[in-house]
Amino acid sequence: METFAKKVPEVLSEVTLKAQVDKRAIPQVQEAFGKYSIETPEIFNPSHSAFADNHSDDPKHLTIEKDKKMEAAFVFRIHRDKDGDRDKVWPEGQERQRNEIKGYQGSPKTMKATQGEVTRYHWYLKIEESFAVTTKFCHFFQLKPVGGKSASDPILTLSGTIVRGKPQLEIRWWTKDGSERTFVADWQECKGKWLECECFMKLGTRGSVRFSVRSSDNAIRFTRKISNLATWRPDYSFIRPKWGIYRSLTNKEDIPNEEDEVRMTNFTIQKLSSIPNR
């Protein structure tokens, strides 16, 4: 009997970013993702530049620190009462804030997914143990379209929120009828440990996404495939990834910490010939 081996997808192109303690964080990100791949509070207007200790070339919202398990990691910090969102001037009580790194028009082509392509995103995430979420959004990963009438809606996010009174880590995805969500893990179970995250996306009007999260202690072993999802629309230019903290401040009174942080490292973005069978 003839035996057929599983077909391994071909890696067509790749971009990687691994935290290195002997280099500053922002230049590392820019070298891999492009000059304008940074959306940290220092560059917003008005900015929270005082947190950079008056050294604009050494901001403290995005740094690199040593890590026992991962050797080193990017540390994303956000300040409840001082940080904003890009160059938007929000009314008193701010509506939202962000500290993110991203793909954009000037990024390598691998980071800009287009119709018919398959892209893999792989990285590690660690949520600080005192980090609290609210009933509103708090995204740690986004797949966002550029161009088109619906570009304000993500394709998919990895987020923390409270649903029916229970804090959780979840993935959310958007359709023409609104957003849907699925539970990944209990929020308390997610914090203080490294989470290995992987997302495969096939771009098309009837595309698909496969998302998995595994914790370092194996307590979390989540995988979900979403089929027949419109991951591409005719007016999109491309889909790009975003990592960091992007959260609502609508329920600001439910955020106890003035400063929160997450850590991430070992980012890999690949264009593949197909989604692997697993």
Disulfide bonds with the S-S distance in Angstrom:
none
